[in-house]
């Protein structure tokens, strides 16, 4: 029997190969499904179905840090009732903070989950041409990575992948605001017009991207359960640093904006329950309604490495009123998404001028 001898070079190659495999380990992570069903701006909101008012129903929308429960990855897949009634592992709602204004915790958590998902899907492919299609929100949401010159080591790919994941997760949130305005219904067919471009939404989404980025920067190999545990703690700590207030104070601050930001005399899903909107799709945000606003930012210079593209689908009828220059494009990039938001603002201002129901 011939004896097999391993020389030092072979051993070194073997260990290098094993190390490489471990270093590019990826997790089988399901994409987040839908969004967490929360929250139109306002408190004790009433609802109607068609012209019929729904009796004995109202949404408080207000929570405090101690109410939030444990973060659950992909909790947008849960039932509407369990979320809104607070019987799920999470409870979500609006919290007023002195330095961050109103924070919608559902938006924070949605974008944190997408940052986690995109990081694990994208980082091994950074620097190459790679395509990832997500479920449609009126159009097909496509993440397109681009090839770059030179070979990136795994550490560089991880760092770029994390920056891309947080930025792209936030861009998905920007698109969601636009899609809501154009008629997206993602929660039980319920119209979302009363939530589109709500002034607290994108600042809350950015918080989620930043929280997930910081967690993964410190611990890039976290599994879903460990990520959820860390996000639970990180969210509470971030809210405390922003100066989170108790439920009574949050409710009082919301009520003080009745007639300026929202209209308590109208019922969901009436679009004009929300009277103040922010159509600016920026990467650096100052919160609305804060006593001492804290600017938050994400990089806006990563398009050479990857971008969000909206691809025409079977839902193009939602965009029939757009100018032909936008409507006829089979793909929209970020500058086009901004143009749609600006067009939506113009249409709302026209409606406001004739209906006297909107104050921007």
Buried (B, 14 or more C-beta within 10 A) or exposed (E): EEEEEEEEEEEEEEEEEEEEEEEEEEBEBEBBEBBBBBBBBBBEBBBBEEEEEEEEEBBBBBBBBEBBBEBBBBBBEBEBEBBBEBEBBBBBBBBBBBBBBBBBBBBBBBBBBBBBBBBBBBBBBBBEEBEBEBEBBBBBBBBBBBEBEEEBEBEBBBBBBBBBBBBBBBBBBBBBBBBBBBBBBBBEEBBBBBBBBBBBBBBBBBBBBBBBBBBBEEEBEBEBEEBBBBBBEBBBEBBEEBBBBBBEBBBBBBEEBBEEBBBBEBBBBBBBBBBBBBBEBBBEBEBBBBEEBBEBEBEEEBBEBBBBBBBBEEBBEBBEEBEEEEEEBEEBBBEBBBBBBEBBBEEBEEBBEEEEEBEE
